[in-house]
Each structure stands twice: as C-alpha cells, then as structure tokens.
C-alpha cells in the first residue's frame, strides 16, 4: 500500500533494548478534503531512508499495516496496530524526472509497426 502527502514531522532515531532495536517516526499529512496526520514508523535499517527528507516535502511512502496482540497482567487481551514504512519517494523529484521525458506517441492498432513495404506482404495464398 502507499500513502501520499506532505511531511509534517521527522523524528530522531530511537534505540530500544539491549539488542539495539531502532525506530524512527515520520508524520505525513494527507492532501484530501479532510487531511489526516498519519504516523509512519521505519524500523532497523529502514530508519536511514529518512535522512535526506525534511518537513514540507511532498512524498509517497510504501507501507505495511502491522497488528499485534498483547495480554496484560490482569489477563485482558489488547490489540495494537502500526503503520510501518519500507520505502519513501520524493514526489517533486519524481514529477521533475517524468516531466523531462518526451511524450509517447499513441500507436494506431491498425497501422503496421514494422518497416516493411506493401509488396512484401502480398504473398498470401488467397
């Protein structure tokens, strides 16, 4: 899945536990009738993907939805969801690179696409 919007906040990398688990959060504001502020977390080596991004940039983030179950000490079961990013793309750079490409001319379905002469294909048996 993907979400698009403007970066509202880029957090610092946080390290947890003795095994060095790393997490970094980014908040993305969607651009729709009712804008949403969506928290996306990048974990482990994906934290470094956010190094070149800053507040205000238009981006597209590829995400996975994650869910987990937890039973508290009183025996109650709780459920938690998270949005985990695994790729981020600068939309301004993507639009600029596609704008520099020449337009692709439509191909007529009835027009031959190879360079052969009319007399080359009149050898049909009927």
C-alpha positions in Angstrom: 0.0 0.0 0.0 1.0 3.6 -0.5 0.2 6.9 1.1 1.0 10.4 -0.3 1.2 13.7 1.4 3.4 16.4 2.9 5.9 15.7 5.7 4.8 17.3 8.9 7.5 15.9 11.2 10.6 13.8 11.0 11.6 12.2 14.3 15.0 11.2 15.6 16.1 7.6 15.5 15.3 5.9 18.8 17.1 2.7 20.1 15.5 0.3 22.4 16.7 -2.7 24.5 20.0 -4.5 24.7 19.7 -5.9 21.1 19.7 -2.3 19.6 16.3 -2.3 18.0 16.0 1.0 16.1 12.8 3.0 15.2 12.2 6.4 13.5 8.9 8.1 13.0 7.6 10.4 10.4 4.2 12.2 10.3 2.6 12.6 6.9 -0.3 15.0 6.3 -2.5 13.7 3.5 -4.0 16.2 1.0 -7.6 15.4 0.7 -10.9 17.0 1.7 -10.3 16.1 5.4 -6.5 16.0 5.7 -5.2 13.3 8.1 -1.9 13.3 10.1 -0.6 9.8 9.7 2.3 8.4 11.9 4.5 6.0 10.0 7.4 4.2 11.6 10.5 3.0 9.9 12.5 0.3 11.8 16.0 -1.1 11.8 18.0 -0.3 8.6 14.9 1.5 7.1 15.5 4.4 9.6 18.3 5.7 7.4 15.8 6.2 4.5 14.6 9.3 6.2 18.0 11.0 6.4 17.5 13.0 3.2 13.9 14.1 3.9 12.7 17.2 5.7 9.5 19.0 6.8 7.4 20.3 3.9 8.4 17.8 1.2 5.8 16.0 -0.9 6.4 12.2 -0.6 4.9 8.9 -1.3 5.5 6.2 1.3 5.1 2.4 0.7 3.7 0.9 3.9 2.7 -2.3 5.5 -0.1 -2.5 8.2 1.0 -4.4 11.3 -1.1 -5.7 14.1 -0.2 -7.5 17.4 -2.0 -9.0 20.4 -0.9 -8.4 24.0 -2.3 -9.9 27.2 -1.9 -7.6 30.2 -1.1 -8.8 33.7 -4.9 -8.8 34.5 -5.5 -11.3 31.7 -7.2 -8.8 29.3 -6.3 -9.0 25.7 -5.4 -5.8 23.9 -4.7 -5.2 20.2 -2.3 -2.7 18.7 -1.9 -1.6 15.1 1.0 0.2 13.5 1.9 1.5 10.1 5.4 0.5 9.0 7.2 2.2 6.1 9.6 0.4 3.9 10.2 2.9 1.0 9.9 6.7 0.7 9.9 8.6 -2.6 10.2 12.4 -3.1 7.2 13.3 -5.3 8.8 16.6 -6.6 11.8 14.7 -7.9 9.6 12.0 -9.4 7.5 14.6 -11.2 10.6 16.5 -12.4 12.2 13.4 -13.9 8.9 12.4 -15.7 8.4 15.9 -16.9 11.8 15.8 -18.7 10.8 12.7 -20.7 9.5 13.1 -24.3 5.8 12.3 -24.7 5.0 8.8 -26.0 3.0 8.9 -29.3 0.0 6.7 -29.4 0.2 3.7 -31.7 -2.6 3.0 -34.1 -3.8 -0.5 -33.7 -4.4 -0.9 -37.4 -1.1 0.6 -38.6 1.8 -1.9 -39.1 4.6 -1.3 -36.6 7.5 -2.8 -38.6 9.2 -1.2 -41.5 8.2 -3.5 -44.4 7.0 -2.5 -47.8 3.5 -3.0 -49.1 4.7 -5.5 -51.8 6.5 -7.6 -49.0 3.2 -8.9 -47.6 1.2 -9.6 -50.8 2.4 -13.2 -51.0 -0.7 -14.6 -49.2 -2.1 -17.8 -50.8 -5.5 -16.3 -51.4 
